Amino acid sequence: MARNKKQQHRHKPRRTAETPRGSDAAIDRRSRAIPWLLGIILLALLIRGLAVWTVEPTGLVGDEGEYMLRGRQLAAGQPVFDEGKRPPAFWCFLGGLFSLGEPSVTVARAGNVALSVLALPFIFYLGRRFGGTRVGLWATGIAAFYPTFIAYSHYLWTESLYVLIVTAGLSVLVWHEGAPRMWKVILAGAVLGGGALTREAGLMFLPFAAGWLVWIGRQRIGWALAAGATFALTAGLVILPWTLRVNRSSDHFVLLSYTSYLNLYIGNGRPVQLEPDGPRVRPKTHYRMLGQTRSERELAARRLALAAIAERLPWWPVEKIRRDVPRLFTPNSFAVGRLLGTPGAAGWAGEWGYHFRPEVLNAPAVRVVMVVLAVGVYVCVVVPGVGGLVLTPHRRFANLFALFIGSQVLPTLITFACSRFRLGFMPLLMIATASFLAQPGLQWRSASGLRRLVALAVMIVMLLVVASNYRTILKPQWG
């Protein structure tokens, strides 16, 4: 009798991520995950709210001031300053927020916190579809307590809104077992079209997503082609009104913003020496000297950038990869840079260094601990994340994630790299990391020898890429 019980227990089917969605076991796991998910979301909200209170004395920096100005003007019904310089979604969000309340920095930061928290349920859903309920919870927990996400929840840049839109759009794309219904294709196109109106890099993913839809539906080639075309058409219709609006005040075609040629010039132009014995001026600074009007500067920037690219061919792609990939994946993110900055000191068009409300946090030793924590967590996400994408048996979703990541890396290689440009795809690496950590032995054993070799190679390469830029965090800038 005892032996029979042992045999029954031995042959009892394991509960895995492959359990059918409608099964009692799968439903039971999802219902038990809800309290954990709500708890993670609540803690994330509290931490981000505390962070807003902590950094309140810190002034705006860089593009934050421009977004605030446009949001206030929109809320007041005034003409928006240079509206075609940036895609409109984020400053329209601020304008809507300010029309409901006080147009203050605190209100804007609180709204950005809400965007950051609203992305967590979509990260959970993507993680659950990728590897099961446990993977979804782990990925949500990583995103909730990821130091850089906490920092960007009070930075008035586009990243929090972009992460929300991207995770929502990808959730719609995978909201099915096989090929999605056409109304889901339309919804995904509308949402991800909004991503392009938030960050221009979102535009690059649209053809990849359309191609992915054609690929997964290739068994019904007529439907697959219709789905890809419908997705692209829907996204295009979302973008079209803004394109028409911004071209009313431009003498050359503009798709999303005026800054396309500027970015191309920043990433490919060579420093210029304006005087024989003077310092060399960076392309970003020199851009303002290229002409009297915006159109003159844009056309001159395009001419100089394309000439510099042609001069460096055929080695230009190799040079850009060698230089800009480490910049994109540098451990010194904007959050780390602001921790290393002098508290309250001016820099880069505003107050660059963090100025914390609790004075003890302004001490260099405390900031070193914060930097070590932020860098350590980042490395622990990005390195196993790329390995998890290779090892996971869920190839359809892994391929979609890889396409999105590639679509975000490509514009940085063509133009210029900046650490905040990776924030859009970090949730996908968090999901892959959670999948890798949840069942590393199972993933390793189920993978082929070639896939194991590739996973090890990409993790080593990623670690070397991150480590190659370590000197940037060894330059504290405290006064």
LODO-350552 format. One record per residue (C-alpha): x, z negated, y. Coordinates in steps of 0.05 Angstrom, whole numbers, plus 5000, padded with zeros to 4 digits. Example, Ala and Ser with C-alpha at 12.3 -4.5 7.8 and 13.67 -1.06 7.14 Angstrom:
<recs>
east/up/north
5246/4844/4910
5273/4857/4979
</recs>
This chain:
<recs>
east/up/north
5000/5000/5000
5055/4981/5049
5093/5044/5031
5031/5087/5046
5023/5053/5114
5096/5067/5131
5087/5140/5111
5024/5145/5154
5060/5114/5213
5120/5160/5202
5075/5222/5204
5033/5199/5262
5036/5253/5315
5076/5235/5377
5045/5238/5445
5084/5289/5485
5076/5330/5548
5050/5386/5502
4988/5346/5484
4928/5390/5504
4900/5374/5572
4830/5361/5546
4851/5314/5490
4832/5241/5491
4906/5221/5492
4921/5264/5552
4860/5239/5590
4878/5167/5573
4949/5175/5600
4924/5207/5664
4874/5151/5677
4927/5098/5665
4974/5134/5713
4925/5131/5772
4939/5058/5791
5014/5071/5788
5006/5133/5831
4965/5097/5883
5015/5040/5884
5073/5088/5895
5035/5123/5951
5018/5057/5985
5090/5033/5981
5114/5100/6009
5066/5093/6068
5089/5022/6082
5163/5041/6079
5153/5101/6125
5112/5060/6173
5166/5007/6176
5218/5062/6187
5179/5088/6247
5177/5018/6277
5251/5009/6263
5274/5074/6296
5225/5072/6355
5280/5061/6407
5316/5125/6384
5303/5183/6430
5287/5255/6411
5341/5304/6392
5347/5379/6387
5282/5417/6373
5240/5353/6372
5232/5357/6448
5209/5429/6445
5157/5414/6392
5131/5354/6432
5127/5396/6495
5088/5452/6461
5042/5403/6427
5026/5368/6493
5014/5434/6529
4968/5458/6473
4928/5393/6474
4921/5397/6550
4898/5469/6548
4959/5494/6585
5001/5556/6571
5050/5539/6516
5123/5543/6536
5160/5601/6501
5111/5598/6443
5143/5655/6404
5209/5619/6397
5184/5580/6336
5131/5592/6283
5068/5557/6307
5043/5512/6251
5079/5448/6268
5069/5448/6343
4996/5467/6331
4991/5406/6285
5020/5363/6341
4972/5395/6391
4912/5378/6347
4939/5307/6337
4949/5297/6412
4878/5322/6427
4852/5263/6387
4897/5210/6417
4955/5194/6463
5009/5249/6465
5066/5201/6452
5127/5202/6407
5099/5144/6366
5034/5181/6352
5073/5244/6332
5117/5204/6285
5056/5170/6254
5025/5238/6242
5089/5262/6210
5088/5201/6164
5018/5221/6142
5044/5291/6125
5101/5261/6084
5055/5216/6045
5003/5270/6032
5055/5311/5995
5063/5258/5941
4999/5273/5902
5019/5346/5898
5089/5326/5874
5056/5284/5820
5012/5341/5799
5070/5390/5796
5110/5340/5756
5053/5328/5708
5044/5402/5696
5119/5411/5689
5132/5356/5638
5074/5308/5630
5046/5246/5665
5109/5205/5660
5150/5260/5693
5098/5265/5748
5102/5191/5762
5178/5190/5762
5182/5250/5808
5132/5218/5856
5172/5154/5856
5236/5191/5871
5203/5228/5929
5170/5164/5955
5236/5126/5960
5284/5184/5973
5322/5162/6036
5325/5230/6068
5250/5241/6060
5238/5173/6092
5282/5195/6150
5248/5261/6159
5180/5228/6159
5196/5206/6230
5237/5266/6251
5194/5313/6292
5217/5375/6256
5179/5422/6210
5204/5395/6143
5149/5344/6127
5094/5395/6140
5133/5449/6102
5142/5404/6041
5067/5388/6041
5047/5462/6045
5098/5484/5993
5078/5431/5942
5004/5444/5955
5013/5520/5947
5054/5513/5884
5003/5465/5855
4949/5518/5864
4994/5570/5830
5002/5527/5768
4930/5502/5769
4914/5537/5704
4936/5543/5632
4944/5619/5631
4934/5669/5686
4897/5638/5746
4829/5659/5768
4826/5705/5828
4799/5652/5875
4859/5609/5860
4905/5668/5875
4870/5676/5942
4876/5601/5957
4950/5601/5939
4963/5661/5983
4928/5627/6042
4966/5562/6034
5034/5593/6024
5021/5641/6081
5014/5578/6123
5083/5558/6097
5111/5621/6130
5078/5599/6195
5114/5533/6189
5184/5557/6171
5206/5629/6169
5240/5617/6102
5170/5610/6073
5161/5684/6083
5217/5699/6033
5179/5666/5976
5116/5708/5983
5142/5770/5946
5174/5726/5892
5107/5690/5881
5070/5756/5878
5120/5782/5826
5113/5717/5786
5038/5727/5783
5047/5798/5758
5096/5773/5705
5053/5717/5676
4993/5763/5673
5029/5823/5644
4987/5822/5581
4930/5847/5626
4970/5892/5671
4911/5915/5713
4892/5843/5729
4965/5825/5740
4976/5879/5792
4910/5861/5826
4930/5788/5828
4998/5802/5859
4969/5849/5911
4912/5800/5927
4962/5743/5937
5006/5785/5983
4946/5811/6022
4917/5741/6032
4984/5713/6056
4992/5773/6102
4923/5763/6132
4940/5690/6147
5004/5711/6183
4976/5773/6218
4939/5739/6277
5002/5703/6298
5044/5766/6291
4995/5804/6336
4995/5747/6387
5070/5740/6392
5081/5815/6399
5037/5818/6461
5095/5790/6502
5152/5824/6465
5182/5893/6477
5207/5898/6405
5173/5880/6340
5171/5806/6322
5144/5782/6255
5144/5706/6263
5192/5685/6320
5242/5711/6370
5300/5673/6339
5313/5718/6279
5371/5755/6311
5398/5690/6341
5402/5659/6271
5435/5722/6244
5486/5718/6301
5500/5644/6293
5515/5653/6219
5556/5716/6224
5584/5724/6294
5656/5705/6309
5677/5654/6362
5690/5687/6429
5747/5670/6477
5718/5684/6546
5784/5672/6583
5855/5687/6559
5875/5614/6558
5806/5584/6549
5774/5553/6488
5738/5594/6436
5663/5591/6445
5618/5586/6385
5565/5641/6373
5508/5593/6388
5536/5576/6456
5558/5648/6471
5488/5673/6455
5462/5650/6523
5513/5696/6556
5493/5759/6520
5441/5781/6571
5395/5763/6628
5330/5768/6589
5310/5745/6520
5303/5817/6495
5373/5834/6520
5402/5773/6484
5365/5788/6420
5387/5860/6417
5459/5842/6434
5459/5788/6381
5435/5837/6329
5488/5888/6348
5545/5837/6346
5521/5805/6281
5513/5871/6244
5580/5894/6269
5613/5830/6244
5579/5838/6176
5601/5910/6170
5672/5890/6188
5675/5840/6131
5645/5884/6077
5651/5887/6018
5672/5814/6016
5619/5789/6064
5572/5762/6008
5630/5725/5974
5652/5696/6041
5581/5673/6058
5571/5640/5990
5638/5605/5993
5625/5579/6063
5550/5567/6068
5531/5541/5999
5574/5478/6010
5544/5471/6079
5473/5475/6051
5487/5423/5997
5532/5379/6039
5524/5304/6027
5525/5294/6102
5451/5308/6117
5422/5299/6186
5400/5229/6166
5472/5211/6147
5499/5243/6210
5452/5201/6253
5473/5138/6217
5546/5156/6232
5530/5169/6305
5541/5119/6361
5476/5080/6372
5440/5107/6432
5494/5157/6449
5475/5226/6475
5491/5287/6435
5464/5355/6412
5408/5361/6463
5386/5289/6459
5400/5221/6429
5436/5238/6364
5457/5169/6338
5403/5123/6310
5385/5064/6354
5349/5014/6310
5301/4961/6336
5332/4904/6293
5401/4898/6324
5433/4879/6257
5421/4950/6232
5464/4978/6288
5526/4944/6258
5576/4995/6228
5581/4957/6162
5505/4960/6152
5505/5034/6167
5560/5046/6117
5515/5015/6063
5458/5061/6085
5503/5122/6082
5529/5104/6013
5457/5094/5988
5432/5160/6018
5491/5201/5991
5488/5167/5922
5413/5180/5914
5422/5252/5936
5477/5265/5884
5435/5232/5830
5377/5280/5846
5411/5346/5858
5461/5346/5800
5414/5328/5742
5360/5369/5777
5395/5435/5767
5411/5415/5695
5338/5397/5683
5315/5466/5707
5359/5499/5655
5344/5452/5597
5268/5444/5604
5227/5481/5552
5172/5494/5604
5202/5560/5624
5143/5589/5662
5143/5532/5712
5219/5527/5713
5223/5601/5730
5173/5591/5787
5214/5533/5814
5278/5573/5808
5247/5631/5846
5226/5586/5902
5294/5553/5907
5328/5621/5907
5281/5646/5961
5301/5587/6005
5376/5593/5993
5377/5668/6007
5359/5664/6082
5412/5611/6093
5465/5657/6063
5442/5715/6106
5438/5675/6170
5469/5605/6172
5466/5542/6130
5441/5473/6151
5429/5412/6108
5356/5405/6128
5341/5475/6102
5344/5447/6031
5288/5397/6042
5235/5448/6023
5259/5454/5952
5283/5383/5940
5215/5361/5910
5225/5413/5855
5294/5386/5839
5264/5316/5838
5213/5340/5786
5269/5372/5745
5310/5308/5750
5250/5267/5727
5240/5314/5669
5314/5309/5650
5315/5233/5656
5249/5221/5620
5272/5253/5554
5345/5274/5560
5358/5271/5486
5297/5312/5469
5312/5365/5521
5384/5370/5498
5366/5376/5424
5311/5426/5435
5355/5472/5478
5398/5527/5448
5473/5523/5449
5477/5574/5504
5427/5537/5547
5465/5472/5538
5529/5507/5560
5495/5536/5621
5465/5468/5639
5532/5434/5636
5564/5490/5677
5512/5488/5733
5515/5412/5738
5591/5414/5743
5588/5469/5795
5537/5432/5835
5578/5368/5833
5639/5406/5856
5599/5440/5912
5574/5373/5938
5642/5340/5931
5677/5397/5967
5646/5374/6032
5659/5300/6024
5704/5297/6086
5644/5304/6131
5620/5234/6115
5689/5203/6127
5686/5213/6202
5647/5155/6232
5628/5166/6304
5616/5096/6328
5642/5084/6398
</recs>
